[in-house]
Amino acid sequence: MSDASQVHISFEFFPPKTDAGREKLVTTRRELQQLKPEYFSVTYGAGGTTRDNTKGIVTQMRSEGFDVAPHLSFGGDDKNSMLALLNEYKNAGINRIVALRGDMPSGVGGALQLVYANELVAFIREHFGEHFYLAVAAYPEIHPEAKSYDDDVHYLKGKLDAGANSAITQYFFNPDAFFYFMDHCQRAGIDKPIYPGIMPITNFKNLSRFSDICGAEIPRWIRKRLESFGDDQESLVNFGIDLISELCETLLDNDAPGLHFYTMNQIEPTRQIVLNLDLA
């Protein structure tokens, strides 16, 4: 196991749509802060559809003393709107951004917008220098729209060469997929940190549906095991805790620089997994 003091952990939230959800998130972040993460991140809807909600959550968290990174993509915004938003973040004391490729809103011509993450990274560096620590996305099992494995690694290198500091991966359940990906990244000349994205398991139907969309493979044996629990939620969650704890341990034992947890705005089972790993 890696030295816990050298392992970076971070937690991801999505912006709640209801007052109850926002209140719950206040409790969640305060509880998870006790695990001493390096930072929290907050997602951004397709085309920037949660822009104001994301900004509200991020600036509130920063005012409470949390180190927080908003996800950001151009979406339908023009350069001036993006500059204004980035300046708001800078003035609020934000110094991290997760820079992503935006999905264009329907009816907006792609040629009119900066869409790709390498362009967003270059744009931020041009206007803000090194003020922001920039993370980008990586896909060990390859982006669903990628033409080839090598193409996808090439595009990741382009984002890092444009000025990004590190990458966070899509979640996965097969550690060999991550190790194979890392080998190819190293051969391509990528030497910046790539943090595995970790998805705790709490709901098989939702996980299965989302995994089919984003291209994250659920190995057949895991799928069959999860199906076998039926409505026994407690057994499913306990199995998931053991499975993901073992996955994380394998990654850290093989020199992963840290772990980025997709918490789904829940305290558990993320907290239990971190405690299992002695990382708190």
Backbone as CSV, one residue per row, in Angstrom:
resi,resn,N_x,N_y,N_z,CA_x,CA_y,CA_z,C_x,C_y,C_z
1,MET,0.849,-1.197,0.000,0.000,0.000,0.000,0.879,1.239,0.000
2,SER,0.484,2.251,-0.798,1.233,3.492,-0.856,1.148,4.221,0.492
3,ASP,2.159,5.063,0.748,2.146,5.911,1.942,0.934,6.829,1.880
4,ALA,0.057,6.742,2.899,-1.203,7.503,2.873,-0.957,9.001,2.746
5,SER,0.160,9.483,3.300,0.435,10.917,3.251,0.754,11.393,1.836
6,GLN,1.112,10.464,0.946,1.473,10.822,-0.420,0.364,10.516,-1.421
7,VAL,-0.740,9.965,-0.938,-1.853,9.603,-1.826,-2.873,10.738,-1.856
8,HIS,-3.143,11.262,-3.035,-4.106,12.349,-3.187,-5.501,11.767,-3.383
9,ILE,-6.452,12.171,-2.550,-7.839,11.782,-2.779,-8.673,13.043,-2.991
10,SER,-9.691,12.903,-3.822,-10.610,14.008,-4.091,-12.004,13.427,-4.267
11,PHE,-13.002,14.280,-4.056,-14.397,13.846,-4.093,-15.191,14.720,-5.053
12,GLU,-16.034,14.081,-5.847,-16.830,14.817,-6.829,-18.304,14.849,-6.437
13,PHE,-18.930,16.026,-6.613,-20.354,16.219,-6.392,-21.010,16.678,-7.697
14,PHE,-22.334,16.553,-7.755,-23.101,17.215,-8.811,-23.966,18.288,-8.146
15,PRO,-24.304,19.366,-8.866,-25.094,20.438,-8.251,-26.540,20.010,-8.054
16,PRO,-27.033,19.979,-6.817,-28.418,19.562,-6.567,-29.409,20.553,-7.182
17,LYS,-30.587,20.037,-7.520,-31.616,20.865,-8.147,-32.675,21.351,-7.154
18,THR,-32.655,20.797,-5.940,-33.687,21.137,-4.956,-33.049,21.690,-3.679
19,ASP,-33.864,22.391,-2.886,-33.378,22.903,-1.605,-32.963,21.761,-0.680
20,ALA,-33.750,20.668,-0.715,-33.423,19.518,0.128,-32.082,18.920,-0.282
21,GLY,-31.859,18.846,-1.586,-30.597,18.315,-2.089,-29.421,19.187,-1.696
22,ARG,-29.623,20.495,-1.729,-28.548,21.407,-1.340,-28.236,21.289,0.149
23,GLU,-29.286,21.140,0.962,-29.068,20.971,2.394,-28.318,19.672,2.687
24,LYS,-28.689,18.622,1.975,-28.018,17.330,2.160,-26.542,17.434,1.784
25,LEU,-26.259,18.182,0.712,-24.878,18.310,0.252,-24.022,19.047,1.284
26,VAL,-24.612,19.979,2.024,-23.872,20.668,3.082,-23.359,19.654,4.100
27,THR,-24.239,18.734,4.512,-23.839,17.689,5.462,-22.811,16.760,4.856
28,THR,-23.034,16.365,3.600,-22.129,15.421,2.935,-20.713,15.975,2.861
29,ARG,-20.579,17.226,2.425,-19.226,17.764,2.257,-18.531,17.969,3.601
30,ARG,-19.287,18.309,4.618,-18.671,18.482,5.938,-18.179,17.154,6.505
31,GLU,-18.949,16.109,6.254,-18.535,14.781,6.723,-17.316,14.279,5.940
32,LEU,-17.349,14.444,4.619,-16.239,13.945,3.801,-14.978,14.789,3.975
33,GLN,-15.133,16.045,4.361,-13.968,16.896,4.619,-13.104,16.312,5.736
34,GLN,-13.726,15.561,6.649,-12.984,14.960,7.752,-11.972,13.919,7.270
35,LEU,-12.154,13.447,6.022,-11.212,12.489,5.435,-10.009,13.188,4.818
36,LYS,-9.993,14.523,4.877,-8.887,15.358,4.414,-8.563,15.163,2.927
37,PRO,-9.569,15.344,2.055,-9.292,15.274,0.613,-8.451,16.467,0.172
38,GLU,-7.773,16.316,-0.955,-7.018,17.437,-1.516,-7.978,18.529,-1.994
39,TYR,-9.104,18.100,-2.576,-10.112,19.069,-3.023,-11.412,18.340,-3.334
40,PHE,-12.478,19.127,-3.525,-13.753,18.643,-4.048,-13.927,19.200,-5.460
41,SER,-14.694,18.495,-6.290,-15.055,19.056,-7.585,-16.577,19.026,-7.735
42,VAL,-17.080,19.916,-8.600,-18.527,20.016,-8.836,-18.772,20.006,-10.337
43,THR,-19.663,19.126,-10.779,-19.854,18.904,-12.212,-20.649,20.035,-12.866
44,TYR,-20.687,19.952,-14.192,-21.248,20.999,-15.055,-22.088,20.297,-16.111
45,GLY,-23.358,20.645,-16.250,-24.250,19.944,-17.169,-23.879,20.126,-18.633
46,ALA,-24.395,19.257,-19.484,-24.144,19.339,-20.921,-24.533,20.714,-21.445
47,GLY,-23.605,21.314,-22.209,-23.880,22.638,-22.750,-23.901,23.717,-21.682
48,GLY,-23.349,23.407,-20.505,-23.348,24.401,-19.426,-24.712,24.610,-18.800
49,THR,-25.571,23.570,-18.871,-26.952,23.736,-18.417,-27.067,23.936,-16.911
50,THR,-26.041,23.554,-16.144,-26.096,23.787,-14.692,-25.136,24.900,-14.293
51,ARG,-24.770,25.744,-15.243,-23.732,26.750,-15.008,-23.948,27.547,-13.713
52,ASP,-25.100,28.181,-13.571,-25.333,29.031,-12.403,-25.415,28.212,-11.123
53,ASN,-26.012,27.015,-11.230,-26.117,26.141,-10.072,-24.730,25.680,-9.627
54,THR,-23.902,25.282,-10.606,-22.532,24.884,-10.296,-21.779,26.037,-9.652
55,LYS,-21.873,27.221,-10.241,-21.172,28.392,-9.713,-21.620,28.707,-8.288
56,GLY,-22.922,28.602,-8.024,-23.434,28.875,-6.692,-22.885,27.911,-5.654
57,ILE,-22.875,26.609,-6.004,-22.353,25.602,-5.072,-20.861,25.826,-4.833
58,VAL,-20.121,26.058,-5.917,-18.668,26.204,-5.821,-18.290,27.421,-4.989
59,THR,-18.903,28.563,-5.271,-18.533,29.779,-4.539,-18.955,29.691,-3.073
60,GLN,-20.085,29.015,-2.802,-20.491,28.828,-1.409,-19.493,27.941,-0.675
61,MET,-19.089,26.845,-1.324,-18.124,25.943,-0.698,-16.799,26.658,-0.441
62,ARG,-16.369,27.473,-1.405,-15.099,28.187,-1.230,-15.200,29.168,-0.055
63,SER,-16.353,29.829,0.064,-16.524,30.793,1.159,-16.515,30.098,2.518
64,GLU,-16.839,28.794,2.521,-16.812,28.011,3.758,-15.432,27.426,4.035
65,GLY,-14.485,27.683,3.127,-13.113,27.234,3.360,-12.711,25.967,2.628
66,PHE,-13.598,25.417,1.798,-13.264,24.208,1.058,-12.406,24.532,-0.160
67,ASP,-11.459,23.641,-0.478,-10.726,23.736,-1.736,-11.590,23.031,-2.781
68,VAL,-12.073,23.776,-3.758,-13.082,23.226,-4.670,-12.768,23.598,-6.111
69,ALA,-13.020,22.657,-7.015,-12.748,22.846,-8.440,-14.034,22.702,-9.239
70,PRO,-14.504,23.767,-9.882,-15.658,23.620,-10.759,-15.279,22.915,-12.054
71,HIS,-16.152,22.047,-12.536,-16.021,21.536,-13.895,-16.423,22.660,-14.845
72,LEU,-15.806,22.704,-16.011,-16.050,23.805,-16.929,-15.926,23.343,-18.367
73,SER,-16.869,23.765,-19.202,-16.779,23.556,-20.649,-17.402,24.767,-21.325
74,PHE,-17.037,24.990,-22.575,-17.563,26.152,-23.267,-19.059,26.039,-23.520
75,GLY,-19.525,24.849,-23.915,-20.952,24.714,-24.215,-21.385,25.773,-25.209
76,GLY,-22.416,26.533,-24.854,-22.912,27.577,-25.735,-22.337,28.948,-25.434
77,ASP,-21.390,29.037,-24.491,-20.839,30.333,-24.106,-19.846,30.855,-25.141
78,ASP,-19.796,32.184,-25.289,-18.753,32.774,-26.122,-17.547,33.102,-25.246
79,LYS,-16.498,33.632,-25.885,-15.251,33.881,-25.153,-15.442,34.891,-24.026
80,ASN,-16.222,35.928,-24.286,-16.413,36.957,-23.267,-17.145,36.410,-22.041
81,SER,-18.150,35.571,-22.286,-18.887,34.955,-21.168,-17.976,34.042,-20.365
82,MET,-17.132,33.290,-21.072,-16.211,32.388,-20.383,-15.181,33.172,-19.568
83,LEU,-14.675,34.262,-20.135,-13.726,35.096,-19.397,-14.362,35.672,-18.131
84,ALA,-15.614,36.113,-18.260,-16.312,36.678,-17.111,-16.474,35.628,-16.013
85,LEU,-16.840,34.413,-16.391,-17.029,33.345,-15.411,-15.698,32.983,-14.743
86,LEU,-14.645,32.862,-15.541,-13.336,32.528,-14.986,-12.846,33.623,-14.033
87,ASN,-13.118,34.873,-14.378,-12.743,35.967,-13.484,-13.525,35.919,-12.178
88,GLU,-14.806,35.529,-12.270,-15.604,35.362,-11.055,-14.991,34.299,-10.157
89,TYR,-14.596,33.188,-10.776,-13.971,32.118,-9.998,-12.652,32.583,-9.381
90,LYS,-11.837,33.264,-10.177,-10.549,33.748,-9.660,-10.760,34.695,-8.479
91,ASN,-11.700,35.610,-8.636,-11.964,36.592,-7.581,-12.558,35.954,-6.326
92,ALA,-13.201,34.795,-6.501,-13.778,34.083,-5.358,-12.740,33.216,-4.641
93,GLY,-11.515,33.193,-5.165,-10.463,32.406,-4.525,-10.349,30.990,-5.053
94,ILE,-10.972,30.729,-6.208,-10.880,29.404,-6.832,-9.570,29.317,-7.602
95,ASN,-8.822,28.245,-7.411,-7.572,28.094,-8.157,-7.435,26.734,-8.836
96,ARG,-8.566,26.023,-8.944,-8.594,24.753,-9.667,-9.767,24.758,-10.632
97,ILE,-9.561,24.135,-11.786,-10.623,23.943,-12.770,-10.497,22.536,-13.346
98,VAL,-11.624,21.860,-13.539,-11.641,20.624,-14.328,-12.168,20.999,-15.708
99,ALA,-11.275,21.026,-16.695,-11.586,21.520,-18.039,-12.003,20.376,-18.944
100,LEU,-13.206,20.499,-19.497,-13.803,19.401,-20.257,-14.284,19.860,-21.628
101,ARG,-14.440,18.910,-22.523,-15.085,19.196,-23.792,-16.572,19.355,-23.545
102,GLY,-17.160,20.425,-24.055,-18.596,20.629,-23.845,-19.425,19.992,-24.940
103,ASP,-20.594,19.503,-24.579,-21.579,19.095,-25.584,-22.308,20.335,-26.048
104,MET,-22.350,20.551,-27.367,-22.981,21.752,-27.880,-24.494,21.697,-27.722
105,PRO,-25.125,22.782,-27.271,-26.585,22.828,-27.260,-27.117,22.694,-28.679
106,SER,-28.284,22.103,-28.825,-28.852,21.917,-30.156,-29.073,23.260,-30.836
107,GLY,-28.782,23.303,-32.137,-29.008,24.513,-32.911,-27.858,25.482,-32.923
108,VAL,-26.764,25.142,-32.198,-25.599,26.021,-32.181,-24.509,25.400,-33.032
109,GLY,-24.003,26.147,-33.997,-22.976,25.615,-34.892,-21.668,25.386,-34.162
110,GLY,-21.120,24.182,-34.278,-19.884,23.846,-33.588,-18.718,24.705,-34.020
111,ALA,-18.713,25.163,-35.289,-17.591,25.950,-35.787,-17.503,27.308,-35.107
112,LEU,-18.575,27.731,-34.439,-18.596,29.051,-33.807,-18.052,29.020,-32.388
113,GLN,-17.777,27.825,-31.878,-17.422,27.711,-30.464,-16.101,26.977,-30.285
114,LEU,-15.412,27.281,-29.195,-14.297,26.457,-28.752,-14.889,25.296,-27.976
115,VAL,-14.740,24.095,-28.522,-15.414,22.947,-27.936,-14.439,22.035,-27.202
116,TYR,-13.314,21.733,-27.830,-12.458,20.676,-27.304,-11.669,21.136,-26.089
117,ALA,-11.410,20.185,-25.197,-10.788,20.530,-23.923,-9.399,21.126,-24.108
118,ASN,-8.641,20.687,-25.123,-7.309,21.277,-25.315,-7.416,22.762,-25.657
119,GLU,-8.482,23.149,-26.360,-8.693,24.556,-26.683,-9.083,25.352,-25.437
120,LEU,-9.916,24.748,-24.590,-10.295,25.414,-23.342,-9.076,25.587,-22.444
121,VAL,-8.244,24.549,-22.345,-7.026,24.638,-21.541,-6.129,25.760,-22.056
122,ALA,-5.919,25.796,-23.379,-5.073,26.830,-23.971,-5.661,28.227,-23.724
123,PHE,-6.983,28.341,-23.809,-7.668,29.615,-23.578,-7.436,30.100,-22.148
124,ILE,-7.579,29.198,-21.178,-7.379,29.567,-19.777,-5.923,29.969,-19.533
125,ARG,-4.996,29.201,-20.084,-3.581,29.538,-19.902,-3.253,30.898,-20.537
126,GLU,-3.838,31.182,-21.696,-3.577,32.442,-22.388,-3.998,33.638,-21.535
127,HIS,-5.146,33.511,-20.870,-5.718,34.656,-20.157,-5.391,34.687,-18.665
128,PHE,-5.048,33.535,-18.091,-4.842,33.498,-16.635,-3.490,32.911,-16.242
129,GLY,-2.653,32.626,-17.216,-1.337,32.081,-16.897,-1.446,30.805,-16.084
130,GLU,-0.691,30.767,-14.998,-0.649,29.561,-14.159,-1.552,29.673,-12.925
131,HIS,-2.470,30.655,-12.922,-3.302,30.829,-11.727,-4.080,29.563,-11.386
132,PHE,-4.650,28.918,-12.407,-5.486,27.738,-12.178,-4.692,26.447,-12.362
133,TYR,-4.882,25.525,-11.417,-4.457,24.142,-11.627,-5.536,23.496,-12.491
134,LEU,-5.151,22.938,-13.629,-6.129,22.423,-14.588,-6.053,20.902,-14.687
135,ALA,-7.197,20.260,-14.464,-7.324,18.818,-14.678,-8.218,18.585,-15.893
136,VAL,-7.969,17.499,-16.607,-8.771,17.127,-17.774,-9.208,15.674,-17.627
137,ALA,-10.034,15.222,-18.552,-10.593,13.872,-18.475,-9.760,12.876,-19.281
138,ALA,-9.712,11.638,-18.779,-9.046,10.539,-19.487,-9.960,9.324,-19.469
139,TYR,-9.753,8.420,-20.430,-10.686,7.299,-20.610,-9.914,5.990,-20.797
140,PRO,-9.657,5.261,-19.694,-8.897,4.004,-19.798,-9.541,2.987,-20.736
141,GLU,-10.860,2.990,-20.819,-11.550,2.063,-21.720,-12.002,2.768,-22.995
142,ILE,-11.465,3.968,-23.206,-11.581,4.751,-24.425,-12.947,5.424,-24.548
143,HIS,-12.888,6.707,-24.904,-14.092,7.525,-25.063,-15.022,6.889,-26.097
144,PRO,-16.340,6.881,-25.825,-17.279,6.244,-26.766,-17.199,6.796,-28.185
145,GLU,-16.750,8.028,-28.364,-16.687,8.631,-29.695,-15.300,8.547,-30.332
146,ALA,-14.349,7.943,-29.647,-12.980,7.875,-30.167,-12.919,6.953,-31.392
147,LYS,-12.097,7.353,-32.362,-11.937,6.539,-33.572,-11.086,5.308,-33.306
148,SER,-10.108,5.445,-32.405,-9.227,4.322,-32.094,-8.595,4.536,-30.730
149,TYR,-7.985,3.492,-30.228,-7.297,3.572,-28.936,-6.180,4.607,-29.002
150,ASP,-5.344,4.504,-30.045,-4.210,5.423,-30.173,-4.666,6.873,-30.332
151,ASP,-5.770,7.078,-31.053,-6.318,8.429,-31.213,-6.680,9.034,-29.864
152,ASP,-7.300,8.220,-29.012,-7.752,8.733,-27.727,-6.570,9.126,-26.837
153,VAL,-5.528,8.301,-26.846,-4.313,8.633,-26.094,-3.683,9.903,-26.657
154,HIS,-3.700,10.027,-27.981,-3.158,11.215,-28.642,-3.892,12.476,-28.197
155,TYR,-5.215,12.409,-28.109,-5.992,13.580,-27.696,-5.756,13.919,-26.225
156,LEU,-5.569,12.910,-25.388,-5.227,13.177,-23.994,-3.887,13.906,-23.920
157,LYS,-2.915,13.442,-24.683,-1.607,14.111,-24.689,-1.746,15.557,-25.152
158,GLY,-2.630,15.809,-26.120,-2.853,17.168,-26.599,-3.386,18.079,-25.513
159,LYS,-4.269,17.545,-24.671,-4.820,18.356,-23.567,-3.746,18.679,-22.534
160,LEU,-2.905,17.702,-22.247,-1.836,17.924,-21.275,-0.757,18.841,-21.856
161,ASP,-0.433,18.669,-23.123,0.560,19.525,-23.767,0.078,20.968,-23.864
162,ALA,-1.255,21.155,-23.908,-1.812,22.510,-23.985,-1.681,23.261,-22.665
163,GLY,-1.349,22.532,-21.600,-1.131,23.197,-20.324,-1.844,22.594,-19.134
164,ALA,-2.581,21.496,-19.322,-3.233,20.851,-18.179,-2.183,20.225,-17.264
165,ASN,-2.486,20.190,-15.980,-1.543,19.657,-14.992,-1.688,18.169,-14.755
166,SER,-2.899,17.659,-14.922,-3.150,16.250,-14.632,-4.444,15.823,-15.305
167,ALA,-4.756,14.537,-15.184,-6.002,13.994,-15.742,-6.705,13.142,-14.701
168,ILE,-8.030,13.087,-14.822,-8.879,12.226,-13.993,-9.596,11.273,-14.936
169,THR,-9.608,9.987,-14.621,-10.215,9.031,-15.545,-11.708,8.841,-15.305
170,GLN,-12.375,8.392,-16.357,-13.698,7.812,-16.219,-13.570,6.622,-15.274
171,TYR,-14.624,6.283,-14.556,-14.541,5.139,-13.657,-14.420,3.841,-14.443
172,PHE,-13.912,2.834,-13.805,-13.725,1.512,-14.413,-13.694,0.497,-13.279
173,PHE,-13.878,-0.771,-13.625,-13.856,-1.826,-12.624,-12.779,-2.867,-12.888
174,ASN,-12.101,-2.742,-14.017,-11.037,-3.685,-14.394,-9.694,-2.974,-14.280
175,PRO,-8.909,-3.260,-13.242,-7.639,-2.540,-13.066,-6.679,-2.746,-14.227
176,ASP,-6.752,-3.911,-14.886,-5.852,-4.155,-16.017,-6.086,-3.154,-17.146
177,ALA,-7.328,-2.692,-17.301,-7.617,-1.684,-18.322,-6.857,-0.402,-18.015
178,PHE,-6.792,-0.043,-16.731,-6.061,1.160,-16.326,-4.557,0.983,-16.530
179,PHE,-4.027,-0.173,-16.138,-2.587,-0.391,-16.272,-2.166,-0.412,-17.745
180,TYR,-2.966,-1.044,-18.583,-2.677,-1.078,-20.026,-2.696,0.343,-20.597
181,PHE,-3.690,1.124,-20.171,-3.814,2.510,-20.606,-2.594,3.318,-20.169
182,MET,-2.167,3.144,-18.938,-1.004,3.881,-18.437,0.253,3.532,-19.212
183,ASP,0.414,2.273,-19.567,1.566,1.871,-20.384,1.569,2.625,-21.712
184,HIS,0.400,2.709,-22.351,0.310,3.401,-23.634,0.532,4.903,-23.479
185,CYS,0.054,5.460,-22.370,0.282,6.883,-22.121,1.769,7.175,-21.964
186,GLN,2.471,6.313,-21.236,3.906,6.514,-21.042,4.655,6.405,-22.365
187,ARG,4.257,5.455,-23.190,4.903,5.312,-24.505,4.647,6.522,-25.380
188,ALA,3.506,7.181,-25.168,3.165,8.365,-25.957,3.857,9.614,-25.423
189,GLY,4.595,9.476,-24.329,5.318,10.614,-23.777,4.563,11.388,-22.717
190,ILE,3.474,10.820,-22.204,2.711,11.479,-21.138,3.375,11.186,-19.801
191,ASP,3.738,12.250,-19.088,4.407,12.051,-17.801,3.731,12.803,-16.660
192,LYS,2.545,13.337,-16.912,1.809,14.037,-15.856,0.878,13.053,-15.138
193,PRO,0.485,13.358,-13.896,-0.311,12.399,-13.117,-1.677,12.119,-13.748
194,ILE,-2.072,10.853,-13.703,-3.406,10.437,-14.140,-4.065,9.740,-12.956
195,TYR,-5.133,10.349,-12.452,-5.801,9.857,-11.253,-6.990,8.969,-11.626
196,PRO,-7.038,7.746,-11.120,-8.174,6.870,-11.411,-9.472,7.428,-10.826
197,GLY,-10.530,7.418,-11.625,-11.858,7.765,-11.140,-12.519,6.536,-10.544
198,ILE,-13.090,6.671,-9.365,-13.633,5.534,-8.615,-15.129,5.727,-8.388
199,MET,-15.915,4.746,-8.790,-17.371,4.802,-8.617,-17.820,3.771,-7.579
200,PRO,-18.167,4.193,-6.365,-18.771,3.263,-5.408,-20.089,2.714,-5.964
201,ILE,-20.461,1.521,-5.537,-21.651,0.857,-6.079,-22.784,0.920,-5.056
202,THR,-23.893,1.560,-5.442,-25.044,1.646,-4.548,-26.351,1.248,-5.228
203,ASN,-26.395,1.310,-6.561,-27.633,1.018,-7.286,-27.273,0.383,-8.618
204,PHE,-27.569,-0.908,-8.761,-27.116,-1.630,-9.951,-27.792,-1.126,-11.227
205,LYS,-29.094,-0.859,-11.174,-29.799,-0.438,-12.384,-29.252,0.887,-12.907
206,ASN,-29.069,1.842,-12.008,-28.530,3.133,-12.429,-27.105,3.004,-12.940
207,LEU,-26.305,2.206,-12.247,-24.921,2.013,-12.664,-24.849,1.364,-14.039
208,SER,-25.690,0.361,-14.255,-25.699,-0.345,-15.533,-26.090,0.583,-16.673
209,ARG,-27.113,1.382,-16.452,-27.584,2.300,-17.489,-26.520,3.343,-17.819
210,PHE,-25.934,3.926,-16.793,-24.947,4.976,-17.024,-23.680,4.406,-17.659
211,SER,-23.293,3.200,-17.239,-22.084,2.581,-17.790,-22.246,2.306,-19.271
212,ASP,-23.438,1.898,-19.689,-23.692,1.650,-21.114,-23.547,2.935,-21.921
213,ILE,-23.931,4.068,-21.325,-23.862,5.350,-22.027,-22.421,5.838,-22.136
214,CYS,-21.684,5.738,-21.047,-20.350,6.360,-21.010,-19.227,5.422,-21.426
215,GLY,-19.546,4.154,-21.676,-18.525,3.231,-22.160,-17.687,2.584,-21.079
216,ALA,-18.143,2.651,-19.822,-17.424,1.983,-18.735,-17.917,0.537,-18.628
217,GLU,-17.021,-0.400,-18.800,-17.417,-1.812,-18.802,-17.610,-2.336,-17.382
218,ILE,-18.730,-3.002,-17.160,-18.917,-3.766,-15.922,-18.613,-5.213,-16.265
219,PRO,-17.500,-5.775,-15.785,-17.183,-7.163,-16.117,-18.343,-8.098,-15.819
220,ARG,-18.470,-9.112,-16.646,-19.650,-9.986,-16.575,-19.824,-10.604,-15.192
221,TRP,-18.721,-11.002,-14.556,-18.851,-11.646,-13.242,-19.388,-10.659,-12.206
222,ILE,-18.987,-9.383,-12.317,-19.500,-8.378,-11.385,-20.976,-8.115,-11.672
223,ARG,-21.312,-8.017,-12.943,-22.716,-7.793,-13.331,-23.610,-8.906,-12.782
224,LYS,-23.177,-10.156,-12.948,-23.972,-11.298,-12.484,-24.084,-11.311,-10.963
225,ARG,-22.998,-10.918,-10.302,-23.025,-10.883,-8.834,-24.001,-9.815,-8.353
226,LEU,-23.966,-8.661,-8.965,-24.864,-7.577,-8.573,-26.320,-7.937,-8.861
227,GLU,-26.558,-8.593,-9.984,-27.921,-9.025,-10.318,-28.452,-9.999,-9.276
228,SER,-27.558,-10.812,-8.735,-27.995,-11.876,-7.822,-28.538,-11.328,-6.499
229,PHE,-28.217,-10.098,-6.169,-28.687,-9.541,-4.894,-30.142,-9.099,-4.964
230,GLY,-30.658,-8.897,-6.163,-32.059,-8.506,-6.291,-32.368,-7.261,-5.482
231,ASP,-33.334,-7.358,-4.576,-33.729,-6.217,-3.738,-32.959,-6.145,-2.419
232,ASP,-31.967,-7.021,-2.244,-31.180,-7.026,-1.012,-30.121,-5.923,-1.102
233,GLN,-30.544,-4.696,-0.801,-29.682,-3.526,-0.970,-28.452,-3.579,-0.057
234,GLU,-28.649,-4.047,1.152,-27.533,-4.082,2.102,-26.404,-4.984,1.609
235,SER,-26.761,-6.160,1.093,-25.738,-7.086,0.593,-25.045,-6.518,-0.638
236,LEU,-25.825,-5.844,-1.505,-25.234,-5.238,-2.694,-24.211,-4.170,-2.308
237,VAL,-24.571,-3.307,-1.378,-23.659,-2.232,-0.966,-22.419,-2.809,-0.293
238,ASN,-22.586,-3.813,0.551,-21.435,-4.422,1.230,-20.496,-5.091,0.234
239,PHE,-21.067,-5.770,-0.757,-20.248,-6.363,-1.815,-19.497,-5.260,-2.559
240,GLY,-20.197,-4.170,-2.863,-19.576,-3.062,-3.581,-18.430,-2.442,-2.793
241,ILE,-18.607,-2.285,-1.490,-17.545,-1.723,-0.643,-16.299,-2.596,-0.710
242,ASP,-16.497,-3.903,-0.570,-15.347,-4.823,-0.617,-14.687,-4.798,-1.996
243,LEU,-15.505,-4.806,-3.036,-14.991,-4.835,-4.406,-14.187,-3.568,-4.712
244,ILE,-14.762,-2.408,-4.413,-14.102,-1.151,-4.754,-12.894,-0.906,-3.856
245,SER,-12.961,-1.334,-2.601,-11.790,-1.212,-1.715,-10.623,-2.022,-2.281
246,GLU,-10.923,-3.234,-2.753,-9.873,-4.081,-3.335,-9.326,-3.475,-4.620
247,LEU,-10.222,-2.913,-5.457,-9.782,-2.245,-6.678,-8.835,-1.099,-6.346
248,CYS,-9.223,-0.260,-5.379,-8.398,0.883,-4.992,-7.044,0.439,-4.455
249,GLU,-7.054,-0.612,-3.648,-5.805,-1.114,-3.088,-4.871,-1.601,-4.189
250,THR,-5.437,-2.277,-5.171,-4.630,-2.750,-6.309,-4.031,-1.581,-7.075
251,LEU,-4.829,-0.550,-7.295,-4.344,0.631,-8.025,-3.221,1.320,-7.260
252,LEU,-3.410,1.516,-5.959,-2.398,2.200,-5.159,-1.123,1.364,-5.028
253,ASP,-1.281,0.050,-4.922,-0.113,-0.833,-4.844,0.703,-0.805,-6.131
254,ASN,0.068,-0.372,-7.208,0.751,-0.295,-8.504,0.983,1.159,-8.937
255,ASP,1.174,1.996,-7.914,1.683,3.360,-8.111,0.692,4.355,-8.684
256,ALA,-0.601,4.112,-8.583,-1.558,5.171,-8.914,-1.305,6.334,-7.953
257,PRO,-1.298,7.591,-8.452,-0.937,8.723,-7.601,-2.018,9.137,-6.613
258,GLY,-3.223,8.599,-6.793,-4.334,8.953,-5.911,-5.624,8.405,-6.443
259,LEU,-6.746,8.877,-5.893,-8.071,8.376,-6.252,-9.057,9.538,-6.265
260,HIS,-9.916,9.566,-7.291,-10.959,10.594,-7.401,-12.308,9.881,-7.316
261,PHE,-13.054,10.137,-6.245,-14.291,9.400,-5.991,-15.511,10.146,-6.539
262,TYR,-16.313,9.437,-7.318,-17.608,9.951,-7.774,-18.626,9.621,-6.689
263,THR,-18.861,10.569,-5.800,-19.631,10.272,-4.583,-21.134,10.197,-4.811
264,MET,-21.625,10.750,-5.913,-23.066,10.860,-6.152,-23.761,11.593,-5.000
265,ASN,-23.015,12.506,-4.376,-23.515,13.340,-3.265,-23.874,12.535,-2.027
266,GLN,-23.282,11.343,-1.897,-23.536,10.488,-0.742,-22.286,10.423,0.140
267,ILE,-22.476,10.335,1.445,-21.346,10.131,2.356,-20.840,8.700,2.243
268,GLU,-21.760,7.771,2.348,-21.424,6.351,2.212,-21.834,5.858,0.823
269,PRO,-21.118,4.885,0.257,-20.029,4.109,0.866,-18.634,4.688,0.660
270,THR,-18.530,5.895,0.067,-17.203,6.470,-0.165,-16.386,6.531,1.113
271,ARG,-17.006,7.022,2.191,-16.263,7.153,3.454,-15.718,5.808,3.909
272,GLN,-16.538,4.766,3.840,-16.083,3.453,4.317,-14.934,2.925,3.472
273,ILE,-14.984,3.165,2.177,-13.893,2.702,1.299,-12.593,3.403,1.663
274,VAL,-12.641,4.721,1.861,-11.441,5.476,2.243,-10.900,4.981,3.584
275,LEU,-11.798,4.706,4.528,-11.362,4.182,5.833,-10.737,2.794,5.673
276,ASN,-11.310,1.965,4.819,-10.742,0.633,4.570,-9.309,0.713,4.067
277,LEU,-9.020,1.791,3.323,-7.701,1.943,2.717,-6.705,2.655,3.649
278,ASP,-7.161,3.034,4.833,-6.313,3.770,5.790,-5.786,5.057,5.194
279,LEU,-6.616,5.739,4.435,-6.200,6.983,3.797,-6.702,8.231,4.535
280,ALA,-7.555,8.050,5.513,-8.129,9.205,6.206,-7.093,9.860,7.099
